[in-house]
Amino acid sequence: MGTSKRDITREIGISRNTVSRMLKKTRRQGKKIKKRGSKPDPRREKIHALIDEHNLSGVRILEEIRKLGYNGGYTISMPIGLRG
């Protein structure tokens, strides 16, 4: 096993909280953060098509993508229509 936090604090002369914070930081650096998409991402093309071709309102777009299986809310689906 490795050295305990208490032993590290005695040896270096800093608080256990500082040692804990430093250890957390080094553990996080080694992890890869996987970016996950949002619920409407798979329907992004359809949302843009509805906006471009039919000039539908946000509520109508939501109705249309719900027919395709989208179960999220209006608030998360509409910014996708406004982004590029």
Contacts in CASP RR format, 6 or more apart in sequence:
PFRMAT RR
TARGET T0000
AUTHOR 0000-0000-0000
METHOD contacts of the structure
MODEL  1
MGTSKRDITREIGISRNTVSRMLKKTRRQGKKIKKRGSKPDPRREKIHAL
IDEHNLSGVRILEEIRKLGYNGGYTISMPIGLRG
3 11 0 8 1.000
5 16 0 8 1.000
5 19 0 8 1.000
5 20 0 8 1.000
5 23 0 8 1.000
6 16 0 8 1.000
8 19 0 8 1.000
9 15 0 8 1.000
9 16 0 8 1.000
9 18 0 8 1.000
9 19 0 8 1.000
12 19 0 8 1.000
38 76 0 8 1.000
38 80 0 8 1.000
39 70 0 8 1.000
39 71 0 8 1.000
39 72 0 8 1.000
39 76 0 8 1.000
39 77 0 8 1.000
40 47 0 8 1.000
40 65 0 8 1.000
40 70 0 8 1.000
40 72 0 8 1.000
40 76 0 8 1.000
40 77 0 8 1.000
40 80 0 8 1.000
41 80 0 8 1.000
43 65 0 8 1.000
43 68 0 8 1.000
43 70 0 8 1.000
44 80 0 8 1.000
46 64 0 8 1.000
46 65 0 8 1.000
46 68 0 8 1.000
47 61 0 8 1.000
47 65 0 8 1.000
47 77 0 8 1.000
47 80 0 8 1.000
47 81 0 8 1.000
48 81 0 8 1.000
48 84 0 8 1.000
50 56 0 8 1.000
50 60 0 8 1.000
50 61 0 8 1.000
50 64 0 8 1.000
50 65 0 8 1.000
51 61 0 8 1.000
51 81 0 8 1.000
56 64 0 8 1.000
58 74 0 8 1.000
58 77 0 8 1.000
58 78 0 8 1.000
59 74 0 8 1.000
61 77 0 8 1.000
61 78 0 8 1.000
61 81 0 8 1.000
62 70 0 8 1.000
62 73 0 8 1.000
62 74 0 8 1.000
62 77 0 8 1.000
62 78 0 8 1.000
65 77 0 8 1.000
70 77 0 8 1.000
END
